[in-house]
Amino acid sequence: MKYYDDLHKLSVSFLAKEHSKALGNSEECRMFSHIHPSAELLFVTSGEIVLHFQGRESEHITAGRCALLFPFQPHAYDRREGTEYFRVNFMPSLIQSFFAPNEKNMGERAVFSVNPAEYEPFFMTVRTGKLSYYKVKGFLYNIIGDYARQIPFFKKSVDDNVLSKVVAYVNEHKSEALTIKGTAQALGYNEKYLSRCVNQSAGFGFSTLVSMLRMEAASYLLKNTSRTIVDIALECGFGSERTFYRQFKEQTGMTPREYRESVPKLPTVNDAVL
């Protein structure tokens, strides 16, 4: 539960310009396929980002456009050289009136149009890190309103809903030894059924999902806390510091220490506690 607590305490984070070493492959321009319980907004100010999804066509975010990624939606993206963008990660509880009735829905597309001039004053304030809780709420309601007016919704598949439950369970128990059999029993599903749901909805198997969620949680803690690497390794279920170093290097091209030193601290809205 610690990861969820941290996400609520730092529930909105902003990135005015991506660091030179993006979390991704050695080309430093790709965010590997990942999944998280927060919603995510990407607002491109120059260049282009290409979003990749499981079972859907890729989408392009060009300068002056935005994309909304729903919680528990697996995705990856390529960032063109020179691209600058804002990334806003926030818990759905910040705009509950939108996410609560759409808990079982998904937008047909992620990318939508906005009027950049309308939001420029907000993003200018983002660069200073001096944002109030109410300004953040107002921004989110406005920009999600733009999304809702443009993008039709459809019902998420049964597999997608099952995947959300699996992700929540794994995040809560990530420090433990996790198996598909044990997870299926805990959630009340048949093991083969659960395995099929994860594969069809996420595009990869249960063990890959667990590794991905552990890596995402560890990356968050490395970036946003001063906790020791060994503490992070154990809390996120890697078993040992050595295993954590090896798997992190394989996934990101950097060691945990190199990642922590290369990634700038992101300005956050610390009073967004819900």
Backbone bond lengths (Angstrom), bond angles and torsions (degrees), N, CA, C in turn:
res aa  C-N    CA-C-N  psi(-1)  N-CA   C-N-CA  omega(-1)  CA-C   N-CA-C  phi
1 M - - - 1.464 - - 1.529 112.43 -
2 K 1.327 117.94 -16.70 1.466 120.32 -177.27 1.523 111.16 -58.80
3 Y 1.325 116.72 -40.05 1.474 120.12 -178.78 1.522 110.33 -61.79
4 Y 1.326 116.08 -42.72 1.454 119.56 179.19 1.525 110.47 -65.21
5 D 1.345 117.60 -39.24 1.463 120.62 177.62 1.515 110.83 -60.62
6 D 1.338 116.41 -45.06 1.462 120.54 179.32 1.519 110.92 -62.11
7 L 1.327 117.28 -40.27 1.461 120.16 -179.80 1.519 111.28 -64.42
8 H 1.310 117.50 -34.32 1.455 119.26 178.38 1.518 111.36 -74.31
9 K 1.321 117.70 -36.58 1.457 120.31 -179.98 1.522 111.46 -70.81
10 L 1.324 116.29 -33.42 1.461 121.43 177.94 1.515 108.03 -120.00
11 S 1.333 115.67 57.37 1.453 119.33 -166.03 1.516 114.47 -80.39
12 V 1.313 118.31 -5.09 1.460 120.31 174.16 1.517 107.86 -133.41
13 S 1.304 117.44 122.68 1.462 120.10 176.35 1.513 109.05 -127.83
14 F 1.323 116.47 144.27 1.445 121.60 -174.11 1.518 110.73 -124.96
15 L 1.307 115.99 144.04 1.460 121.65 177.68 1.520 108.37 -128.77
16 A 1.333 117.16 110.65 1.455 120.58 -177.98 1.516 111.55 -77.13
17 K 1.326 117.45 -37.31 1.457 120.84 177.66 1.518 108.02 -145.30
18 E 1.323 117.71 125.68 1.458 121.20 -175.37 1.514 110.37 -62.73
19 H 1.338 115.91 139.85 1.456 120.40 178.16 1.524 110.42 -64.79
20 S 1.331 116.36 159.66 1.464 120.55 -172.92 1.516 112.19 -64.02
21 K 1.323 117.01 -30.15 1.461 119.83 178.70 1.521 108.80 -107.78
22 A 1.317 115.72 91.12 1.462 119.98 179.15 1.522 109.05 -68.49
23 L 1.332 116.90 147.97 1.450 120.58 176.09 1.522 107.76 -67.35
24 G 1.301 117.37 106.59 1.458 120.69 -175.05 1.509 111.03 173.54
25 N 1.314 117.19 -149.60 1.453 119.39 -175.84 1.521 111.43 -81.14
26 S 1.334 116.50 -178.41 1.452 121.11 -173.61 1.523 113.03 -67.08
27 E 1.335 117.57 -15.31 1.466 120.29 177.83 1.525 111.58 -77.36
28 E 1.328 116.30 -5.75 1.457 122.61 173.49 1.530 113.18 60.60
29 C 1.315 117.23 29.53 1.465 118.39 -179.01 1.523 112.00 -138.86
30 R 1.330 118.67 3.76 1.467 120.24 -177.07 1.525 110.47 -124.11
31 M 1.320 116.06 127.61 1.455 121.46 171.13 1.520 107.25 -87.72
32 F 1.338 116.48 118.18 1.459 119.70 -175.92 1.523 111.25 -63.45
33 S 1.317 116.23 160.08 1.457 121.40 -179.42 1.523 109.48 -56.44
34 H 1.344 115.91 129.03 1.446 119.96 -176.64 1.520 109.94 -151.04
35 I 1.315 115.07 171.99 1.460 121.47 -175.93 1.518 107.10 -150.87
36 H 1.334 117.63 143.73 1.464 120.03 -179.13 1.525 110.02 -154.18
37 P 1.333 117.63 160.35 1.462 121.20 -176.99 1.519 113.82 -79.14
38 S 1.312 118.19 -8.15 1.465 120.65 178.39 1.523 110.27 -90.04
39 A 1.327 115.72 158.44 1.461 120.65 169.59 1.524 107.67 -83.74
40 E 1.324 117.23 160.60 1.459 120.36 -176.89 1.525 110.39 -140.24
41 L 1.333 115.58 133.02 1.455 122.29 173.40 1.522 108.63 -113.40
42 L 1.323 116.34 134.87 1.462 122.13 174.67 1.524 107.65 -119.39
43 F 1.321 116.78 122.16 1.464 122.26 -178.45 1.527 106.98 -121.45
44 V 1.322 117.19 110.37 1.467 121.94 -175.94 1.523 109.79 -90.42
45 T 1.342 115.87 127.71 1.467 120.73 178.12 1.519 112.20 -100.81
46 S 1.325 117.33 -24.30 1.467 120.76 173.84 1.522 108.28 -157.30
47 G 1.347 116.55 150.65 1.461 119.83 -178.91 1.518 112.44 84.43
48 E 1.329 116.34 -146.72 1.464 120.86 -175.00 1.519 110.68 -158.56
49 I 1.326 115.20 144.28 1.462 122.63 172.19 1.520 107.85 -121.81
50 V 1.340 117.19 135.26 1.463 121.83 176.52 1.521 107.86 -108.20
51 L 1.335 116.50 119.59 1.461 122.77 179.44 1.520 110.30 -90.49
52 H 1.333 116.94 139.69 1.463 122.52 178.62 1.525 109.27 -122.72
53 F 1.338 115.93 134.93 1.455 122.06 -179.09 1.522 110.04 -129.09
54 Q 1.328 115.37 159.73 1.445 121.21 173.50 1.523 109.90 -78.92
55 G 1.334 116.78 123.23 1.457 121.36 175.29 1.510 115.03 74.35
56 R 1.342 118.23 11.61 1.457 121.90 178.40 1.516 109.39 -136.05
57 E 1.321 116.03 157.14 1.447 119.67 177.54 1.525 110.87 -68.50
58 S 1.329 116.15 150.79 1.460 121.10 176.01 1.525 109.79 -67.43
59 E 1.323 116.22 153.48 1.456 121.93 179.05 1.526 109.71 -126.16
60 H 1.335 116.80 148.72 1.455 122.61 -177.14 1.527 110.00 -110.57
61 I 1.324 115.67 127.10 1.466 120.56 173.70 1.523 107.04 -103.57
62 T 1.307 116.87 110.27 1.458 121.47 178.98 1.529 109.54 -98.42
63 A 1.327 116.03 171.78 1.462 121.27 -175.71 1.527 111.47 -54.83
64 G 1.324 116.05 131.21 1.453 121.63 179.24 1.513 114.57 87.08
65 R 1.344 117.16 3.56 1.465 120.60 178.14 1.526 109.25 -115.77
66 C 1.314 114.56 169.26 1.458 120.89 -173.10 1.525 110.02 -137.01
67 A 1.330 117.17 161.07 1.466 121.98 175.04 1.520 109.02 -137.85
68 L 1.329 115.68 141.76 1.462 122.21 175.04 1.516 108.77 -112.95
69 L 1.327 116.17 125.99 1.456 122.79 176.74 1.526 107.92 -111.34
70 F 1.323 116.00 126.30 1.455 121.01 -176.48 1.534 111.02 -75.98
71 P 1.331 117.20 156.85 1.467 119.73 174.51 1.532 110.77 -57.06
72 F 1.316 115.88 144.02 1.467 123.22 177.46 1.523 113.20 64.65
73 Q 1.318 118.16 22.16 1.466 121.87 178.95 1.535 108.84 -99.85
74 P 1.333 118.76 109.79 1.474 119.78 179.95 1.530 110.41 -62.48
75 H 1.333 116.03 135.57 1.461 119.30 -179.61 1.530 110.38 -158.69
76 A 1.312 114.11 161.01 1.460 122.32 172.60 1.509 106.44 -142.55
77 Y 1.337 117.18 162.79 1.459 117.44 175.24 1.517 112.62 -152.99
78 D 1.329 113.97 149.89 1.461 122.81 174.62 1.516 108.41 -102.06
79 R 1.311 115.69 135.87 1.459 121.54 178.19 1.522 108.43 -110.58
80 R 1.338 116.44 117.06 1.450 120.38 178.57 1.525 110.09 -64.01
81 E 1.332 116.66 147.68 1.456 121.14 -179.13 1.533 110.56 -56.22
82 G 1.325 116.11 133.53 1.462 120.57 179.79 1.506 114.75 85.72
83 T 1.324 117.16 -1.54 1.461 120.07 -179.51 1.524 111.13 -69.62
84 E 1.315 115.68 136.09 1.458 121.71 173.88 1.520 108.55 -120.78
85 Y 1.317 116.22 137.83 1.459 118.76 -178.04 1.516 110.79 -157.42
86 F 1.315 114.57 161.08 1.451 122.67 172.27 1.531 107.55 -101.03
87 R 1.303 115.48 136.68 1.466 120.44 174.75 1.523 107.62 -119.33
88 V 1.318 116.37 125.58 1.457 122.41 -177.43 1.524 108.13 -120.34
89 N 1.310 117.46 111.99 1.463 121.95 174.86 1.520 108.38 -106.14
90 F 1.320 116.93 130.18 1.460 119.85 -176.37 1.521 109.71 -149.59
91 M 1.329 115.25 149.59 1.448 120.28 178.15 1.535 109.38 -75.86
92 P 1.321 118.45 141.45 1.474 121.68 -178.72 1.517 113.56 -54.92
93 S 1.337 117.32 -25.75 1.466 120.01 -178.22 1.522 112.33 -62.86
94 L 1.337 118.48 -18.13 1.463 120.58 178.90 1.528 111.85 -67.05
95 I 1.344 117.19 -31.26 1.477 120.35 175.91 1.530 107.54 -133.55
96 Q 1.316 112.99 66.63 1.460 121.38 -173.74 1.524 112.34 -61.07
97 S 1.337 116.80 -31.26 1.463 119.10 -176.76 1.521 111.62 -66.23
98 F 1.328 118.25 -18.37 1.462 121.35 175.73 1.523 111.11 -92.27
99 F 1.321 117.52 -47.45 1.464 120.13 -172.74 1.526 113.59 -79.68
100 A 1.335 118.11 -33.65 1.468 119.61 -177.64 1.526 112.07 -59.01
101 P 1.348 120.07 -51.24 1.468 119.09 179.67 1.528 113.48 -71.95
102 N 1.339 116.66 -14.23 1.467 120.20 -179.25 1.521 112.49 -108.59
103 E 1.326 116.29 23.21 1.459 120.85 -176.98 1.529 111.69 -57.28
104 K 1.335 116.80 -34.37 1.454 120.74 -177.74 1.519 112.57 -105.52
105 N 1.333 115.56 15.31 1.459 120.71 -179.85 1.520 111.79 -113.65
106 M 1.320 115.39 166.88 1.460 122.68 176.64 1.522 107.37 -145.69
107 G 1.321 115.92 145.91 1.458 119.36 176.66 1.518 110.91 -74.10
108 E 1.333 116.53 144.85 1.469 120.00 179.70 1.521 111.61 -66.31
109 R 1.321 116.72 -27.55 1.467 121.78 176.76 1.519 108.82 -136.63
110 A 1.317 116.21 160.11 1.464 121.03 176.50 1.520 111.45 -95.93
111 V 1.341 117.34 -35.45 1.461 121.78 -172.27 1.530 110.92 -86.72
112 F 1.323 115.62 136.77 1.459 120.78 178.63 1.524 109.46 -144.89
113 S 1.331 115.48 166.23 1.462 121.31 -176.05 1.526 111.05 -94.24
114 V 1.302 115.97 145.79 1.460 121.72 174.73 1.529 108.53 -136.61
115 N 1.303 115.85 167.31 1.463 121.44 172.20 1.523 107.21 -95.55
116 P 1.342 119.12 101.43 1.471 121.13 -174.89 1.520 113.22 -53.67
117 A 1.348 117.23 -35.98 1.461 120.08 -178.19 1.525 111.65 -62.73
118 E 1.340 116.01 -29.08 1.465 119.82 -178.92 1.525 111.54 -67.34
119 Y 1.341 116.37 -33.24 1.454 120.40 -174.35 1.523 113.88 -103.54
120 E 1.331 117.82 -5.92 1.451 120.54 -178.29 1.536 112.82 -57.55
121 P 1.351 119.45 -43.16 1.473 118.41 178.13 1.527 112.57 -58.97
122 F 1.336 116.61 -37.02 1.461 119.87 179.02 1.522 110.67 -65.01
123 F 1.317 117.06 -47.04 1.458 119.75 -177.71 1.525 112.31 -70.75
124 M 1.321 117.30 -26.77 1.461 119.41 172.73 1.524 109.63 -63.58
125 T 1.340 116.03 -38.18 1.461 120.31 177.20 1.516 111.16 -69.69
126 V 1.340 116.47 -34.37 1.461 120.80 178.17 1.524 110.62 -56.17
127 R 1.317 116.85 -40.12 1.462 120.92 -176.70 1.528 111.90 -62.79
128 T 1.316 116.89 -25.46 1.459 120.09 179.37 1.521 111.73 -86.88
129 G 1.321 117.01 -17.20 1.454 120.81 -177.48 1.519 113.48 76.33
130 K 1.332 117.61 8.79 1.462 121.67 -176.86 1.527 109.98 -104.64
131 L 1.315 115.11 78.33 1.461 120.68 -178.23 1.515 110.03 -118.01
132 S 1.321 115.96 141.24 1.453 119.66 174.82 1.523 109.31 -93.53
133 Y 1.297 115.09 158.13 1.464 121.75 178.37 1.527 110.93 -55.91
134 Y 1.344 116.94 -41.61 1.458 120.50 -176.02 1.518 111.82 -72.43
135 K 1.325 118.16 -32.49 1.462 120.32 175.12 1.525 110.45 -64.72
136 V 1.326 116.23 -39.41 1.460 120.45 178.06 1.522 110.38 -64.38
137 K 1.333 116.51 -46.87 1.466 119.99 178.71 1.526 110.82 -59.20
138 G 1.322 116.70 -44.26 1.459 120.70 179.90 1.515 112.03 -62.07
139 F 1.335 116.44 -43.26 1.463 120.74 177.84 1.519 111.00 -60.87
140 L 1.333 116.81 -47.15 1.459 120.33 -177.44 1.527 111.33 -63.08
141 Y 1.330 117.56 -43.21 1.458 119.77 179.45 1.529 110.90 -63.83
142 N 1.324 116.94 -40.53 1.467 119.67 -179.51 1.524 111.66 -64.83
143 I 1.313 116.36 -49.19 1.459 118.88 -173.49 1.527 111.24 -74.65
144 I 1.331 117.75 -33.32 1.468 120.10 174.62 1.530 109.44 -68.44
145 G 1.338 117.15 -30.81 1.466 120.17 174.33 1.516 111.13 -62.67
146 D 1.345 117.23 -40.19 1.470 120.72 175.48 1.523 110.36 -60.04
147 Y 1.332 115.83 -42.69 1.465 120.64 -179.97 1.536 110.61 -62.92
148 A 1.325 116.24 -49.46 1.471 120.64 -174.73 1.524 112.19 -63.84
149 R 1.337 117.56 -30.80 1.465 120.23 179.29 1.528 112.19 -73.57
150 Q 1.308 117.71 -21.95 1.461 120.82 -173.63 1.525 114.89 -105.46
151 I 1.331 116.93 -29.02 1.469 119.93 -169.36 1.526 111.31 -110.13
152 P 1.342 118.05 121.75 1.471 120.88 174.23 1.531 110.64 -70.63
153 F 1.330 115.69 156.98 1.456 121.25 179.10 1.529 110.65 -109.11
154 F 1.319 115.06 157.10 1.459 120.49 170.84 1.522 108.24 -138.72
155 K 1.321 115.95 158.94 1.462 120.90 -179.55 1.523 110.17 -71.27
156 K 1.329 115.22 131.95 1.460 118.66 175.24 1.526 109.18 -66.17
157 S 1.316 115.84 150.12 1.462 120.22 178.31 1.519 110.29 -71.27
158 V 1.322 115.23 163.58 1.463 120.27 175.85 1.520 109.60 -58.51
159 D 1.336 116.80 -39.40 1.463 121.02 179.55 1.526 111.29 -59.69
160 D 1.331 117.30 -41.36 1.462 120.84 179.79 1.525 111.47 -63.69
161 N 1.326 116.67 -40.92 1.465 120.03 178.72 1.525 111.38 -66.62
162 V 1.323 116.70 -38.68 1.463 120.38 176.43 1.526 110.07 -64.01
163 L 1.335 116.59 -41.75 1.460 120.59 179.39 1.526 110.86 -59.16
164 S 1.324 117.77 -40.95 1.464 121.10 178.63 1.523 111.02 -58.83
165 K 1.337 116.90 -41.56 1.463 120.73 179.19 1.523 110.88 -66.86
166 V 1.328 116.37 -39.17 1.462 120.07 179.24 1.520 110.41 -64.90
167 V 1.338 116.78 -44.27 1.468 121.02 179.99 1.527 110.22 -60.45
168 A 1.329 117.12 -45.48 1.465 120.69 179.77 1.526 110.72 -61.71
169 Y 1.338 117.26 -41.52 1.467 121.11 -179.47 1.528 110.89 -66.23
170 V 1.326 116.57 -45.09 1.466 120.13 -178.72 1.524 110.26 -64.16
171 N 1.324 118.19 -42.67 1.463 120.44 178.81 1.525 111.82 -61.00
172 E 1.320 116.34 -36.61 1.461 120.27 -178.91 1.524 112.10 -74.80
173 H 1.337 116.73 -26.45 1.473 120.57 -175.09 1.526 112.20 -119.23
174 K 1.324 118.01 22.68 1.463 121.13 -171.36 1.526 113.73 -64.68
175 S 1.332 117.93 -22.55 1.464 119.68 179.40 1.525 112.29 -78.32
176 E 1.331 116.99 -8.89 1.460 122.39 -177.68 1.532 110.80 -95.58
177 A 1.328 115.85 167.36 1.468 120.38 173.21 1.530 107.62 -75.87
178 L 1.320 116.91 116.82 1.462 121.34 -174.15 1.524 110.94 -110.16
179 T 1.328 115.56 135.13 1.466 121.67 175.43 1.523 108.13 -130.19
180 I 1.315 115.33 157.63 1.460 119.40 177.92 1.531 109.75 -64.89
181 K 1.331 117.23 -35.38 1.464 121.05 179.74 1.526 110.84 -64.73
182 G 1.336 116.53 -48.60 1.454 120.51 -178.75 1.523 112.01 -65.60
183 T 1.327 116.78 -38.41 1.462 120.90 179.46 1.522 110.51 -67.19
184 A 1.335 116.37 -41.76 1.470 120.18 178.53 1.530 110.63 -61.25
185 Q 1.320 116.76 -43.19 1.461 120.18 179.26 1.527 111.08 -63.91
186 A 1.340 116.33 -42.27 1.460 120.34 -178.18 1.524 111.51 -65.23
187 L 1.325 117.36 -34.15 1.462 121.42 -177.66 1.526 113.00 -93.97
188 G 1.329 116.82 -5.46 1.464 120.14 176.86 1.516 114.65 81.16
189 Y 1.347 117.43 29.03 1.457 121.71 179.74 1.524 111.08 -115.27
190 N 1.310 115.35 157.68 1.452 121.15 169.63 1.531 108.81 -69.94
191 E 1.327 116.95 139.58 1.464 120.92 -175.47 1.526 112.48 -59.66
192 K 1.321 117.17 -45.93 1.466 120.38 -178.71 1.523 111.01 -66.27
193 Y 1.335 115.74 -38.40 1.466 119.88 178.56 1.526 110.67 -63.55
194 L 1.326 116.07 -44.93 1.460 120.00 -179.32 1.528 111.04 -63.99
195 S 1.302 116.19 -41.18 1.462 120.47 178.71 1.526 110.86 -61.06
196 R 1.335 116.78 -42.59 1.467 120.67 179.81 1.530 110.36 -65.09
197 C 1.334 117.24 -42.85 1.463 120.91 -179.45 1.521 111.32 -59.94
198 V 1.327 116.50 -45.20 1.465 120.68 -179.30 1.521 110.13 -63.38
199 N 1.329 116.75 -46.51 1.467 120.48 -178.38 1.521 111.99 -62.80
200 Q 1.326 117.38 -43.14 1.459 119.92 -176.32 1.525 112.16 -74.15
201 S 1.342 117.41 -35.62 1.449 120.19 -176.32 1.527 112.31 -83.92
202 A 1.325 117.05 -40.32 1.468 120.44 -176.48 1.523 112.53 -92.93
203 G 1.320 117.09 -29.11 1.460 119.99 -177.72 1.517 112.84 90.75
204 F 1.322 116.73 8.15 1.465 121.65 176.90 1.517 108.01 -153.19
205 G 1.322 116.08 169.01 1.454 121.15 -173.81 1.519 114.06 -82.64
206 F 1.329 115.15 176.93 1.460 122.23 -176.43 1.522 112.06 -61.55
207 S 1.323 118.32 -44.76 1.467 120.85 -177.16 1.529 110.68 -64.11
208 T 1.337 116.37 -37.35 1.463 119.80 176.76 1.522 110.53 -66.53
209 L 1.329 117.32 -40.00 1.458 121.77 177.95 1.525 110.80 -60.75
210 V 1.327 116.69 -45.66 1.465 120.82 179.34 1.523 110.62 -60.92
211 S 1.335 116.16 -46.67 1.463 120.64 179.42 1.525 110.94 -60.43
212 M 1.326 116.75 -41.82 1.459 122.43 -178.95 1.526 111.26 -64.17
213 L 1.326 117.29 -44.90 1.454 120.93 -178.86 1.525 111.46 -68.42
214 R 1.316 116.46 -37.96 1.462 119.58 175.80 1.524 110.89 -63.94
215 M 1.332 116.27 -41.24 1.457 120.83 179.88 1.525 110.78 -66.00
216 E 1.331 116.64 -40.62 1.461 120.31 -179.44 1.522 110.64 -66.34
217 A 1.332 116.83 -40.62 1.463 120.50 178.17 1.523 110.77 -66.41
218 A 1.332 116.74 -41.82 1.466 120.81 179.90 1.526 110.91 -65.16
219 S 1.331 117.00 -40.70 1.462 120.95 178.85 1.521 110.61 -61.65
220 Y 1.325 115.63 -41.47 1.462 120.28 178.35 1.525 110.82 -61.33
221 L 1.330 117.26 -46.30 1.464 120.95 -178.15 1.530 111.42 -67.93
222 L 1.325 117.37 -37.20 1.463 120.16 177.03 1.523 110.69 -62.38
223 K 1.307 115.92 -38.88 1.459 121.78 -173.50 1.523 112.18 -80.54
224 N 1.323 117.07 -32.60 1.464 119.84 -169.24 1.519 115.37 -115.26
225 T 1.333 118.32 -0.35 1.460 120.21 178.06 1.529 109.28 -133.97
226 S 1.319 115.59 168.49 1.467 121.29 176.67 1.522 111.24 -105.66
227 R 1.308 116.74 17.33 1.466 120.62 -179.34 1.519 110.79 -64.21
228 T 1.324 116.47 152.31 1.454 120.11 -178.18 1.521 110.76 -67.79
229 I 1.310 115.62 154.77 1.467 120.50 -178.62 1.522 110.70 -64.65
230 V 1.320 117.17 -37.18 1.467 118.79 -179.86 1.527 110.53 -67.20
231 D 1.336 118.68 -37.83 1.464 120.90 177.02 1.525 110.98 -63.04
232 I 1.332 116.05 -42.34 1.465 120.57 179.13 1.525 110.67 -64.65
233 A 1.329 115.79 -42.08 1.469 120.39 179.38 1.518 111.14 -58.58
234 L 1.327 116.99 -44.92 1.466 120.69 -177.44 1.517 111.48 -72.42
235 E 1.335 117.39 -41.28 1.472 119.71 -179.62 1.516 111.34 -64.34
236 C 1.321 116.82 -34.24 1.468 120.19 -176.58 1.523 112.84 -90.31
237 G 1.330 117.36 5.39 1.456 120.38 170.11 1.513 116.55 86.96
238 F 1.357 118.40 20.01 1.457 119.94 -179.34 1.530 112.94 -84.66
239 G 1.314 117.73 -9.46 1.456 121.01 174.07 1.509 113.99 86.44
240 S 1.316 117.64 -44.46 1.456 121.32 -179.63 1.520 109.73 -152.53
241 E 1.323 116.06 160.70 1.459 120.55 178.45 1.525 110.85 -64.78
242 R 1.332 116.90 -37.75 1.466 120.81 -179.69 1.528 111.36 -62.53
243 T 1.340 116.82 -45.55 1.463 120.73 178.43 1.525 110.52 -62.15
244 F 1.326 115.97 -41.55 1.458 120.83 179.32 1.524 110.83 -60.91
245 Y 1.327 117.87 -46.77 1.461 121.59 179.31 1.526 110.82 -59.07
246 R 1.335 116.16 -45.51 1.468 119.84 -176.78 1.524 111.01 -64.72
247 Q 1.323 117.29 -48.35 1.461 119.97 -177.26 1.529 111.96 -69.22
248 F 1.329 116.99 -37.33 1.459 120.02 179.06 1.525 110.57 -65.07
249 K 1.335 116.90 -40.96 1.466 120.83 179.30 1.532 110.60 -65.98
250 E 1.333 116.63 -39.97 1.462 120.56 178.52 1.525 111.07 -63.24
251 Q 1.322 117.11 -38.51 1.463 121.78 -174.89 1.517 112.73 -80.16
252 T 1.335 117.37 -39.27 1.463 120.51 -170.34 1.521 114.68 -113.00
253 G 1.331 117.53 -14.97 1.456 119.61 -175.73 1.515 113.06 83.26
254 M 1.338 117.43 1.69 1.457 122.93 178.54 1.518 109.88 -132.13
255 T 1.319 117.25 155.39 1.458 120.58 170.33 1.522 108.24 -78.52
256 P 1.338 118.08 161.16 1.466 119.19 177.17 1.527 112.63 -55.22
257 R 1.334 117.10 -38.94 1.467 120.54 179.87 1.529 111.06 -66.21
258 E 1.333 116.68 -42.97 1.460 120.56 178.97 1.533 110.44 -63.50
259 Y 1.322 115.39 -40.00 1.472 119.56 179.10 1.526 110.75 -63.53
260 R 1.326 115.73 -46.99 1.470 120.02 -179.76 1.523 111.24 -60.26
261 E 1.322 117.68 -39.40 1.462 121.16 -178.13 1.523 112.36 -76.01
262 S 1.343 117.95 -27.38 1.465 120.84 -175.01 1.511 113.67 -88.55
263 V 1.336 117.33 -22.89 1.459 120.84 -175.13 1.517 110.03 -92.61
264 P 1.322 118.11 121.74 1.467 119.73 178.55 1.515 110.91 -69.23
265 K 1.316 116.02 150.17 1.458 119.46 174.95 1.522 109.30 -66.70
266 L 1.315 116.55 133.56 1.460 120.20 -177.56 1.529 109.85 -89.82
267 P 1.344 116.26 136.44 1.461 117.72 174.58 1.520 109.95 -62.73
268 T 1.295 117.52 136.74 1.455 120.20 -176.31 1.512 110.39 -131.05
269 V 1.339 114.72 158.79 1.449 120.33 174.48 1.516 107.01 -94.24
270 N 1.317 116.09 97.46 1.448 120.24 -170.58 1.522 113.76 -74.54
271 D 1.369 117.59 -17.50 1.461 118.73 -178.05 1.532 111.83 -94.73
272 A 1.359 116.74 9.07 1.464 119.56 177.42 1.527 109.49 -85.01
273 V 1.323 116.11 69.03 1.463 121.47 -177.20 1.518 108.43 -107.36
274 L 1.330 116.07 113.04 1.471 120.05 179.70 1.525 109.63 -127.16
